[in-house]
Amino acid sequence: MVAREQAAQQRTEVPEQVEVLGTRIRCLGTHEVLERLLSMVGDERAHSVYIVNAATLNLAYENPLYRAVLNHGDLVLNDGTGVRWAARAQGVRLADNNVGTDLVPLLCEQAAPRGLRLYLIGGGPNTVERAGKCLMARFSGIEVVGMQHGYFLPSQEDAICADIVARDPDVVLVGMGNPLQEWLIDRHLAHLKRGVVIGVGGLFDHLANNLRRAPLWVRQAGFEWAQILWQQPYKWRRYLLGNPLFLYRMRFGHPREGQ
């Protein structure tokens, strides 16, 4: 009887991480993620947080250098139904969908009483400004100490990094899409004294009301990508070709070393 109970307990235990197409993803619920992020904010070094979906993992599958950047992150989180399906195929149940559009507002809500300081990078000039104003209006105690649109030259990166160091934010949100935001974070993380740097994709477009969020029932059904495609049809390759490709790779493919 005891042996059967122990075996059942082992089957229900969630592993620390699951590997999908060569990228290692942490198996954490949203509550656990928020605890980790708040702990990182108070740490004495800088931390990188990457949020991966099927499109991200397709890119990482094809590019071993990008895959290495993701795997070098301090916290790699799951976003989207495809990633959850891939984990479930390995017997791992990911409890929550840790998309940045939900995660960042929850972090701001919990950390606002501490006087959380944010720095925003990405989007167009008007978009990032509206996103910053939105966050400060929604969460009393949040201070956006710096904003930088995403259309800067490579030669400006060092100056932007120096500005971040000087302003000393608790959290840096980088919304430049995959893989640009992860490359940027990886290049400059070591220059930061502390804080959490999170790749947030299209978060600023949602905060600035450039994009409308799908209804809750659509998100729960796993079809939020269809809402994004409807509003941004230029992304049709990512979803209409990328999603089936991800499912095929999940079933039959595996990244080869050096590929």
N, C-alpha and C positions, 0 to 999 in steps of 0.2 A: 504493500500500500504506500509506504513512504517512498519507495523507489519510483512508483508511478507519479506521485505528486512532484517529486524532484524533476522527473523527465518533463512533466507538463510545464513546470516553472521555467525550465531551460528553454522550452520551445517558445514561451511568451516573452522572454527577456529580449530587450532591444539592444543590438550591438552598438558600440561607440560610433562606428561609421559604416557606410556601405559604399562600395566602388561601382560607379556607373561609367562605362566606356573609358575606364582608366582614371577617372576623376574621383577623388575620395570626398564623400559628403557626410557631414556629421548628422547623426540621428537624434535630433533634439526637437522637443515641442516648443511652441512659441514662448511659453512661460520660462523654460530653461534658457532659451536664447536671450531673452531680455535680462535674465540674471547674469549671463555671461557678459553681455554688452555693458551692463552697469558696472560690473567688476573691472572690465577692461578700461572703462573711462577713468577709474581711479588708480590705474596701474602707472608705473613709472617708465613705461616704454610705449611705443606706438604699435597698434595692432591693425591687421588688414582683415576685412570681412568681405567675402565674395558670395553672391547669390546666383545660383546656376539653374537654368531651365534647359529644355531640350535643345534649343538653338545654341546656347552656350556650350553644351556638351558636344554638339556636332562640330563646332569650331575646335574644341579641345581635342576631339578625336582625330581631326585632320592635321593639327599642329602640335607636335610634342613640346615645343617651347612654351606655347600658351598653356598647355596642360600642366606643365611644370610650375608655371606661375600660380595657377589655381591651387595646385596641391601644396604650394608653399604658403598659402594663406593661413592665418591663425584660426579662421572660422569659415568653413564653406557650407552654405545652407541650400536647402532645396526649394525650388520654385516651380510649380506647375504639375499638372496631372501626369505628364510623361515621365517625369523623374520618379514620382510615387509608384507608377506602374512598374518601372524598371527595378525599383527597390523591392516591390512586392513579389516580382518574379524570382527574387533571391530569398524569399521568405522573410523580408524585413518590412514592417509596417511603419511608414513615416506618419506620425500622428497629425502634424499640421503642415500647412503650406506657408512657408516663411518668405512670402513675397515682400519686397521692400515697401510697396505701396501701403501695406498694412503694418509692417514691422516698425518703420520709422515713426509714424504717428504714435504708436504704442510706446516706443522708447521716449519720445518727447513728452508724452503724458506722464510717464513715471518719473522722468528725470527733471521735469520743469521746476518742481519745488527746490531743486538744488541750484537752479540758475544755469541750466545747460547752455553751453556756448557752441554754436554751429558755424561751419564755414561751408559754403556751397560752390561747387564747380560743375559747370555743364549747361547745356541748353543754350538758347539764344539770349541776348542781353535782356530783353523784356521778360522772357520766360523765367530766368533765374531770379530776377528782381521780384516778380510776382510770387514766385514760390517762397522766397524768403519772407516777404510780407505776410503771406498766408500762414506760415508756421508761427510767426510772432503773434499774429492775431488770434490763432486758435489756441495757443498754449502760453498762458501767462507765466513769465519767468524764463522763457526761451529768448536767447539773444543771438541774432545772426551777426557775427563779428566780421564777416567778409563774404563777398560774392564775386565769382569770376565766370563769365560765359565760356562755353566750350569751344569757341572758334578762335583759339589763340595759336600762335606759331610755335613750333618746337623750340625755337630760340628763346621763348618767353617762359619756358617751364621752370627754369631755375629761379627766376624772379618771383614767380607765383609761389613756389615752394618756400622761398624766403619770407614772403608775406604771410603764409600760413604759420610758419615758425614764430614770427614776430607777434601775431595776433593770438597765438596759443589757444586754439579751440579745443573743446572736449571731443567733438565729433566732426569729421569732414565727410560730407556727402558728395560723391563723384557720380554725376549722371551723364555719362558720355556714350553709353551703350557698349556692348561687347564687340571686340576685345579691347577697345581703346582705353576704357576706364581701368581695367585690370592691369594693362601694360603701364599706365601712368602711375597707378598706386605702387606697383612693384618697383618702378624706377626710383621713386622718391621716398618710400616709407622710412628707410634708414636715416633720412635727414631730419625726420620729425622727432621731437623730444618725447612726446607722449600723445595720447588720444587714440580714437578709433576712426579708421578710414573705411567707409563702406561704399561699395559699388552699387548704385541704386537705379541704373537703367533709366527708364522713362518717368521716374517719380516726379520730376519737376514739371513735366507736361500735365500730369494729373493735378498737382497742387495749383498750377497756374490756370487750370480749367481749359487747357488746350485739348485735353482728352477727357471724355466722360467715362467713369468707371462702370463696368458691367453690373447689372443687378446682382444681389447676393445669390439668388438661386442659380444664375448662370455661372457664377464663380464656383459655387458648391458642386455644380454638375461637371466642372472641369473644362468649360468652354469660354473662358475669359479671352483666350486668344482670338476667338471669332469677333468679339467686340472691338479688339484692337485692330484687327484686319479690316473691319468695316470702316473705321475712322482713318486708318493709315494703309490704304490699299497697296502702296509701294512696297510693303513688306510681304507681299504675297508669296515670294519664293521661300521666305523663312518658315511660313506656316504650311502652305499647300504642298511644297516639295520637302521642306525640312522635317515636318512632323512624321510623314511616312518613312523618310530616310532614317530618322532616329529610331523608330520602331523596328525597322529592318536591322539596323546595327545592334540594337538591344538584343535581338533574337539570334543573329548570326555573326555579328562582327565583334572584333576586339582590336584595340590599337596595338600595332606592332612597335617594338622598341626602335627608336630612331626614325619613326615615320611621322 
